[in-house]
Amino acid sequence: MRPSLEALLEAASVRPGMSEEELPASVVTVRRAYEGKVEKYNYDGCWSAWVSADGRIKTVNFPGSFPSEVLIGPLRIGMSRAELAACHPSMQSKESFPDGSEVIEFEEGKSIRGRALLKDNKLLVLELALPRARNTWFQNSIVKSLQRRYSPPKISKDPDVRLQQWLREAENLGLEPKVARRYVKWLRSGTPDLWHQAARNWNWDYGVAPLAWIVAQPQCDLATAVLVHYDAEPGFYRPFEDNRDQVPAWARETFDLIHAIRGRVAAGFYVRREIALDSRRAYDDAADRVSPDLAFEDNLPGRDIAGGAFNDGFPEALTF
């Protein structure tokens, strides 16, 4: 469902430096990105804001899915390079890509720096940040990730092949390649109980390929598959029904993941049912993102699985 105009106008008014309490009431999703440090607030894929440990908004991102008719200060998604230059004479070209896209930086007042990704001389992605929040490694990974989202490569539907593709993408996702390699090796040699821990602690900002691999394994526990289904926020995809072509390109892998899980559950694919999951409670907790007809409402009896020590989605032992 498209956000209301009022909600979009509220989102467009968010700026770095505001307090967490000033975020619009329309925020519907909260994801922990770095345990104990930063949280990512995301509204229907239209915008996101990073909040630092002191409760201040650190950066705000407006991707290409943000409606072009809503102004973000003097800017709007889809405006031309010349129009952007007229609003911000301080803008400078910082980086270009083989497909012709370009990164522009500018100042918004004295306390906010802007960064924009342009493609075909049109503003595609806009980011506003506090000067001290700028981090070259982080910004470059975000830009490259967003570029891939809106010009996505062909990706394999085979979970094993897709996992290898994900390994090659690791650096562009902001991951250390060696950590990604260790993680894939850990997954392949893991047990269903470890896969459940992995799914429960995964940072979805790093893509869905590892999760798609887990839920494609015949040994995967039913509780793990149901957990991934809820965390994929199927309610967001309900308006698309089975029409994959209408799903934004950046969301299609998650759309495919949801449908794959539901098909396998219906076919009785998940014969291992040893892990406990209070799916009725999970449905209640996720009521704002799961439609009733997409819910698995039966409780799953079994063993409780310890949380394990994870750091930003990865087992701590693999990150050193």
C-alpha positions as CSV (number, residue, x, y, z in Angstrom):
1,M,0.0,0.0,0.0
2,R,1.3,3.4,-0.9
3,P,2.0,5.6,2.1
4,S,-0.3,8.6,2.6
5,L,0.7,12.0,1.4
6,E,0.9,13.2,5.0
7,A,3.3,10.4,5.9
8,L,5.5,11.1,2.9
9,L,5.6,14.8,3.8
10,E,6.6,13.9,7.3
11,A,9.4,11.7,6.0
12,A,10.6,14.5,3.7
13,S,11.0,16.8,6.7
14,V,13.4,14.4,8.6
15,R,16.9,15.7,8.8
16,P,20.2,14.6,10.4
17,G,20.6,16.1,13.9
18,M,17.0,15.6,14.9
19,S,16.3,13.5,18.0
20,E,14.9,10.0,17.7
21,E,11.7,11.3,19.2
22,E,11.2,13.6,16.2
23,L,10.9,10.8,13.8
24,P,7.4,10.6,12.2
25,A,4.8,8.5,14.0
26,S,4.3,6.7,10.6
27,V,7.6,4.8,11.0
28,V,6.5,1.1,10.9
29,T,9.7,-1.0,10.9
30,V,12.7,-1.1,13.2
31,R,15.7,-3.2,12.4
32,R,18.8,-3.4,14.6
33,A,21.8,-2.9,12.3
34,Y,24.7,-2.8,14.8
35,E,24.0,-4.4,18.1
36,G,24.0,-1.7,20.8
37,K,25.1,1.1,18.5
38,V,22.8,2.0,15.7
39,E,19.2,1.2,14.7
40,K,17.8,1.6,11.2
41,Y,14.2,3.0,10.9
42,N,12.6,2.2,7.6
43,Y,9.3,3.3,6.1
44,D,7.9,0.9,3.4
45,G,11.2,1.1,1.5
46,C,10.6,4.8,0.7
47,W,13.1,6.2,3.1
48,S,15.3,5.3,6.0
49,A,17.1,7.0,8.9
50,W,20.1,5.8,10.9
51,V,20.0,6.7,14.6
52,S,23.2,6.8,16.6
53,A,23.7,5.5,20.1
54,D,23.0,9.0,21.6
55,G,19.6,9.1,20.0
56,R,20.3,11.6,17.2
57,I,19.5,11.0,13.6
58,K,22.8,10.4,11.8
59,T,21.9,10.0,8.2
60,V,18.7,10.0,6.1
61,N,18.3,8.2,2.8
62,F,15.7,8.7,0.1
63,P,16.0,6.1,-2.7
64,G,14.4,6.1,-6.1
65,S,11.2,4.6,-4.7
66,F,10.5,7.9,-2.9
67,P,7.7,9.7,-4.8
68,S,9.0,12.4,-7.2
69,E,6.1,14.7,-6.5
70,V,7.2,15.2,-2.8
71,L,9.9,17.8,-2.2
72,I,12.8,17.0,0.1
73,G,13.7,20.5,1.0
74,P,14.2,22.1,-2.4
75,L,15.1,18.7,-4.0
76,R,13.0,15.8,-5.4
77,I,13.8,12.4,-6.7
78,G,14.0,12.5,-10.5
79,M,15.1,16.2,-10.8
80,S,17.9,16.9,-13.3
81,R,21.5,17.6,-12.6
82,A,21.0,21.2,-13.7
83,E,18.1,21.6,-11.3
84,L,20.1,20.2,-8.5
85,A,23.0,22.6,-9.3
86,A,20.5,25.5,-9.2
87,C,19.5,24.5,-5.7
88,H,23.0,23.8,-4.4
89,P,25.8,25.7,-6.3
90,S,28.2,24.1,-3.9
91,M,27.7,20.6,-5.5
92,Q,30.8,18.7,-6.7
93,S,31.1,15.5,-8.7
94,K,32.9,12.9,-6.6
95,E,32.7,9.6,-8.4
96,S,31.4,8.1,-11.6
97,F,30.5,4.5,-12.6
98,P,30.8,2.6,-15.9
99,D,27.1,2.7,-16.5
100,G,27.1,6.5,-16.6
101,S,25.8,7.1,-13.1
102,E,27.6,9.7,-11.0
103,V,27.9,10.6,-7.3
104,I,27.4,14.3,-6.4
105,E,28.2,16.0,-3.0
106,F,26.8,19.3,-1.7
107,E,26.1,21.2,1.5
108,E,22.7,21.8,2.9
109,G,23.2,24.7,5.3
110,K,26.2,24.6,7.7
111,S,25.5,21.4,9.5
112,I,24.3,18.9,6.8
113,R,26.1,17.4,3.9
114,G,24.3,15.9,1.0
115,R,25.2,13.0,-1.3
116,A,23.2,12.1,-4.5
117,L,23.4,9.3,-7.0
118,L,22.5,10.5,-10.5
119,K,21.8,8.2,-13.4
120,D,21.0,9.5,-16.9
121,N,21.4,13.0,-15.3
122,K,18.5,12.3,-13.0
123,L,18.6,12.2,-9.2
124,L,18.1,8.6,-8.2
125,V,19.2,8.4,-4.6
126,L,19.6,11.2,-2.1
127,E,21.4,11.0,1.3
128,L,21.7,13.7,3.9
129,A,24.2,13.3,6.8
130,L,25.8,15.0,9.7
131,P,29.4,16.0,8.7
132,R,30.9,13.7,11.3
133,A,28.7,10.8,10.2
134,R,30.4,10.6,6.9
135,N,32.4,7.5,6.3
136,T,34.0,6.9,2.9
137,W,33.9,3.1,3.2
138,F,30.3,3.1,4.4
139,Q,29.1,5.7,1.8
140,N,30.8,3.9,-1.1
141,S,29.2,0.6,-0.1
142,I,25.7,2.2,0.2
143,V,26.1,3.8,-3.2
144,K,27.2,0.6,-4.9
145,S,24.5,-1.4,-3.2
146,L,21.8,1.1,-4.4
147,Q,23.3,1.2,-7.9
148,R,22.9,-2.6,-8.1
149,R,19.4,-2.4,-6.7
150,Y,18.2,-0.2,-9.5
151,S,20.2,-1.9,-12.2
152,P,20.1,-5.4,-10.8
153,P,22.3,-8.1,-12.4
154,K,20.8,-11.5,-13.4
155,I,20.8,-13.6,-10.3
156,S,20.5,-17.4,-10.2
157,K,17.5,-19.1,-8.7
158,D,19.7,-22.0,-7.6
159,P,20.4,-21.4,-3.9
160,D,23.9,-22.8,-4.1
161,V,24.8,-20.7,-7.2
162,R,23.2,-17.6,-5.6
163,L,25.2,-18.1,-2.5
164,Q,28.4,-18.0,-4.6
165,Q,27.2,-14.9,-6.3
166,W,26.6,-13.3,-3.0
167,L,30.2,-14.1,-2.0
168,R,31.4,-12.1,-5.0
169,E,29.1,-9.2,-4.1
170,A,30.3,-9.1,-0.4
171,E,32.6,-6.1,-0.7
172,N,29.9,-4.0,-2.4
173,L,27.5,-4.9,0.4
174,G,30.0,-3.4,2.9
175,L,31.3,-6.8,4.1
176,E,34.8,-8.0,4.5
177,P,35.3,-10.7,1.9
178,K,37.1,-13.0,4.3
179,V,34.2,-12.7,6.8
180,A,31.7,-13.6,4.0
181,R,33.8,-16.6,3.0
182,R,34.1,-17.8,6.5
183,Y,30.3,-17.4,6.9
184,V,29.5,-19.4,3.8
185,K,31.8,-22.2,4.9
186,W,30.2,-22.1,8.4
187,L,26.7,-22.4,6.8
188,R,27.6,-25.3,4.6
189,S,29.2,-27.2,7.5
190,G,26.5,-26.2,10.0
191,T,23.6,-28.0,11.6
192,P,19.8,-27.2,11.4
193,D,20.2,-25.7,15.0
194,L,23.0,-23.4,13.9
195,W,21.0,-22.4,10.8
196,H,18.2,-21.4,13.1
197,Q,20.6,-19.2,15.0
198,A,21.9,-17.7,11.8
199,A,18.3,-16.9,10.6
200,R,17.3,-15.3,13.9
201,N,20.4,-13.1,14.0
202,W,20.7,-12.2,10.3
203,N,21.2,-8.5,9.3
204,W,18.9,-8.2,6.3
205,D,20.8,-5.2,5.0
206,Y,23.3,-7.8,3.7
207,G,20.8,-9.4,1.4
208,V,18.7,-12.6,1.5
209,A,20.9,-15.1,-0.4
210,P,22.2,-16.9,2.8
211,L,18.6,-17.1,4.1
212,A,17.4,-18.5,0.8
213,W,20.1,-21.1,1.0
214,I,19.2,-22.1,4.5
215,V,15.4,-22.5,3.8
216,A,16.2,-24.6,0.6
217,Q,18.0,-27.3,2.6
218,P,16.0,-30.5,3.2
219,Q,17.3,-30.6,6.8
220,C,16.0,-27.1,7.5
221,D,13.6,-27.0,10.5
222,L,10.1,-25.8,9.9
223,A,10.5,-23.3,12.7
224,T,13.5,-21.7,10.9
225,A,11.5,-21.4,7.6
226,V,8.5,-19.8,9.4
227,L,10.8,-17.4,11.3
228,V,12.4,-16.3,8.0
229,H,8.9,-15.9,6.5
230,Y,7.9,-13.4,9.2
231,D,11.1,-11.5,9.2
232,A,10.7,-11.0,5.4
233,E,7.7,-8.8,6.1
234,P,5.2,-10.6,3.8
235,G,2.6,-7.9,4.5
236,F,4.6,-5.5,2.4
237,Y,4.3,-7.8,-0.6
238,R,0.6,-8.6,-0.2
239,P,-0.7,-5.9,-2.6
240,F,1.4,-7.5,-5.4
241,E,-0.2,-10.9,-4.9
242,D,1.5,-13.2,-7.5
243,N,2.5,-10.5,-9.9
244,R,6.3,-10.5,-9.6
245,D,6.7,-7.9,-12.4
246,Q,5.0,-5.3,-10.3
247,V,7.4,-5.8,-7.4
248,P,10.3,-3.2,-7.2
249,A,13.5,-4.7,-8.6
250,W,15.3,-4.3,-5.3
251,A,12.6,-6.3,-3.5
252,R,12.2,-9.3,-5.8
253,E,14.6,-11.6,-4.1
254,T,12.6,-11.2,-0.9
255,F,9.4,-11.7,-2.8
256,D,10.8,-14.9,-4.2
257,L,11.9,-16.1,-0.8
258,I,8.5,-15.6,0.7
259,H,6.8,-17.5,-2.1
260,A,9.4,-20.3,-1.9
261,I,8.8,-20.8,1.8
262,R,5.1,-20.8,1.5
263,G,5.2,-23.3,-1.4
264,R,7.5,-25.6,0.6
265,V,5.4,-25.5,3.7
266,A,2.3,-26.3,1.7
267,A,4.1,-29.3,0.1
268,G,5.4,-30.7,3.4
269,F,9.0,-30.0,2.5
270,Y,10.1,-29.2,6.0
271,V,10.0,-32.7,7.7
272,R,12.3,-31.7,10.5
273,R,10.2,-30.2,13.3
274,E,12.4,-30.2,16.4
275,I,12.7,-26.4,17.2
276,A,10.1,-24.5,19.1
277,L,8.5,-21.4,17.7
278,D,5.5,-19.5,19.2
279,S,4.3,-18.6,15.7
280,R,1.0,-17.2,17.0
281,R,2.9,-14.7,19.1
282,A,5.2,-14.0,16.2
283,Y,2.1,-13.2,14.1
284,D,0.8,-10.9,16.8
285,D,4.1,-9.1,17.1
286,A,4.3,-8.7,13.3
287,A,0.6,-7.6,12.9
288,D,1.6,-4.4,11.1
289,R,3.5,-6.3,8.4
290,V,1.8,-9.6,8.0
291,S,-1.7,-10.0,6.5
292,P,-3.9,-12.6,8.3
293,D,-4.1,-14.8,5.2
294,L,-0.3,-14.9,5.1
295,A,0.1,-16.0,8.7
296,F,1.2,-19.4,10.1
297,E,-0.8,-19.3,13.3
298,D,-0.1,-22.8,14.8
299,N,2.4,-22.9,17.6
300,L,5.4,-25.1,16.8
301,P,6.5,-27.3,19.8
302,G,10.0,-28.4,20.3
303,R,13.3,-27.4,21.8
304,D,14.4,-23.9,22.5
305,I,17.6,-22.9,20.7
306,A,20.1,-20.7,22.5
307,G,20.8,-17.4,20.9
308,G,24.6,-17.7,20.3
309,A,27.1,-14.9,20.1
310,F,26.6,-12.9,16.9
311,N,28.0,-9.5,15.7
312,D,26.1,-7.6,13.0
313,G,24.5,-10.9,11.7
314,F,27.6,-13.0,11.9
315,P,28.9,-15.4,14.6
316,E,31.4,-13.5,16.6
317,A,34.1,-16.2,16.1
318,L,34.1,-15.4,12.4
319,T,34.6,-11.7,12.6
320,F,38.0,-11.6,14.2
